[in-house]
C-alpha cells in the first residue's frame, strides 16, 4: 500500500520524505489555507521535493475553469495529479484532462456509486473520505471494502482507491487489510504509527546498560 502525506506543510513533508516513507502528497484548499502564505510557493516546493504523485486541487466549480486551473497546476511538474470535486463538471473535467494525459484525483467521494462513476470518467485516483463518514455515523471503512470489491470485478478499471480523511493508525491497518491502493495521512497519524511505548522503554534500557558497562571501562567505544 502506498503512503501519501495529506498536508501542505513543507517541514513535515521533508521530515517524512527523509525517512523514505512518502510515495506522494495530497493537498486541498483547506490544507493550503492552514499553512498561509502564497500557495504557489508551496506547490512549487512540494513538487520539487516529492518524486511521486502530488495532488493539487482546483477551486473552480465549472468545467472551463477547472480545465484552465488543471492545466496551470500541471505546470508545476510532471508528477502533478489534478484534484477535482465529485460533481458533474468535475467528472467532465476528469474525462477531458485524463484524455489529454493529465492524471486526475476525484475527491469528496462518499458512496460506491460516486467511486464507480469517477472511475468511468478516467480518474487515476478516487478519494473516499472515511473519517467524515465515521463522523456522521456511517462506517467509512465499509465504503472502502465496497469500492474494492466492485473495482476488483472489472479488469478495465485501473483507478486506484486513495483512502482519505484518515484519523488514526487503526484506519491505516484496516485499509491495508482490505488492499486499498493508497492511504493519505495527516502528519500526526504518521507520527503515531512510528511510536510504541515498548520501543521507547527498550531503547532507554539499552542505553542505561551501555552506560553501566562504560562506567567500568571509559575507553570502550563502538
Ligand atoms: O484528503 C482529504 C482530507 O484532507 C480530509 O480530511 O480530516 O478534513 O476530513 P478531514
Boltz pocket constraint, residues with backbone or C-beta under 6 A from the ligand:
constraints:
  - pocket:
      binder: B
      contacts: [[A, 6], [A, 26], [A, 28], [A, 129], [A, 131], [A, 132], [A, 164], [A, 165], [A, 166], [A, 184]]
      max_distance: 6.0
